[in-house]
Structures are given as structure tokens and as C-alpha cells.
Amino acid sequence: MKTITKLLAAAGLVLTLGTAPVMAAGGSVKLANDIDFSFEGIFGTFDRGQLQRGYLVYKEVCAACHSMRQLSFRNLGEPGGPEFSEDEVKALAATFEVPGEPDSDGEISDRPAIPADKFPSPFANEQAARASNSGALPPDLSLVTKSREGWHYPWYSSPFIKLVKGNGGPEYVASLLAGYQDPPSGEEQGNLSYNPYFPGNWIAMAPPLSEDQVEYADGTKATVDQMSRDVAAFMAWAAEPKMEQRKRIGFMVIIYLGVLALLMYLVKNKIWRDQH
Ligand code: HEC
């Protein structure tokens, strides 16, 4: 009995420590809006149309400043992702330029990308990136939905809520992009824009999205909200391209263990039937 009490106390401690609210330095942080993404929950899958739209937003807007170094063009055609066709992937890759092989003089010139290439960075190096962004560095977006949390209340970041709603990273990205506001009257901070979702509230990224900035092939209206969600979903997929596979296998493993447990129970009953 004592051991059980101790175990429970330890579990309680872990839960409390693990759920301490995240407080940002230098300003209040607004909780990301709770968005019902299709990929949440134990059976959630990505919406192919949404991923394709999200790719378009990344390509036409964000790629001017942000790299996605962990992603290859061929990933865009793999199962569980936007699932562009092979020809589409080739065509999409060719719209990006990457450094080619050195020629006989050792000079490197750019060539169109192929599906095996990684998404290139828009800047030659960090210094060039900072120089174009008033000193701020646009982070690589490959894993951004994993490295940012959207839930800041203790009950929101408990492991059980996380199982259903995730860490809120995609919600954070979507809320950030659609959440720019006029600063509270009289306040101004150089080149920074006011965004209550950003820790500290002043961000070096000017509002990147405006109404009808891209034209979606499927006819969806490109509102700022819609584009923010689509590109956030695309980033959630990029951070975990094998999510659907992981969930499918996880579910099968649980079924398998369930059947195995039942068999073991029946075997145990049979063996011990006459031995009281
Ligand atoms: C003109 C350049 C530019 C464009 C275009 C741009 N960004 Fe940014 N972005 C930045 C800079 C600079 C920062 C760093 C801001 C800071 O640290 O204050 C940033 C930061 C971010 C962050 C990180 C915020 C954080 O919590 O640290 C995310 C997420 C982001 N951008 C997403 C996007 C998405 C998605 C798009 C396309 C819709 C986009 N950005 C378009 C320049 C840009």
C-alpha cells in the first residue's frame, strides 16, 4: 500500500512540474487560439488540400525570408503529406534555385532544384539574412511547430490534453500570423510590429499576409485566417512527415497487445484451473 501511495505522489509531482505555466520574458503572452486541425487526436490525419494550399503560401510568401532545411522536395510527393504527383513535384522543385557543381574554373552557379534537393535557404548565410531583416534572424521553419508551444495554462499543457490537442505549436503559428494588431495607443518600437501572441509582444517580422495574397487552385478564398491555418498545417506536416504512419502503427500495436493480454489471461486460467 505504501509503495502505491509513493508512486501516486511521484506521479502527481511529475505532472505538476511538467505543467508549470510557461511565462515569457518581458511581456504577457496571449494563449494561442484553439483551432480544430484535422491532424489532432489519435486518429487525426492531414488534409491533403490544406497541405497543398499551405505549401503555396510558404512558397509564395514565407520562402522569401525563411528556410525549411529539413525538407526535401521529394517529401512533397510521399504518402501522408501533400501528395503532389511525381510530375508536380519535379515542376515545383524546378521553381527553386540551388547551388550547382563547381565548373572547371571552380565557379559555382545556381541550377534549378530537383526532387532530391533540400529546400534552399533564401539567404547565403546568417549575416545576409540579418542584414535584410534589420538585424533579426528569420528562423528555419522545418521544426517550428515543435519548438513553440501554444498552450500556456497548466491544465492545457497536461500530458492528457496534449494527447488530444498536441502542443499547440500549429495553433501558435496560425495565431501569430493572423494576430497582428495596432499597438496600444502611443507605443512604438522602431521597426518592430505589435503582436500579442509573440512573447514580448514586439516582433521583427512585419505582418507577412494580406487578404487574397495568393490564389488557391481549389478556389478556397485566401483570407488571412485561411492562409495562416493552411501554412501552419503545412509546417506541422513538415515537422513530422511520418505522423500518419506513426499513429497507424501505434494503434495496431495497442490492438496486438490487447489480443495478447487476453490470450495470456486465458492460458493462465487453463493452467491454474485445477490447482487451488
Ligand atoms: C520579410 C521577411 C519575412 C517574411 C516574408 C516572413 N517572415 Fe517570419 N520572420 C521574419 C523575421 C525577421 C523573424 C524573426 C522575428 C523576431 O525574432 O522578432 C520571423 C519569425 C517568424 C516565426 C517565429 C516566431 C517566434 O516565435 O520566434 C515564425 C513562426 C514565422 N516567422 C513564420 C512565418 C511564416 C509562416 C511566413 C509566411 C506566411 C513568414 N514568417 C514570412 C521574417 C519574415
Residues whose N, C-alpha, C, O or C-beta is under 5 A from the ligand:
A	BS01	HEC	V57 V61 C62 A64 C65 N133 A136 L137 P138 P139 V144 V173 W202 I203 A204 M205 P208 V231
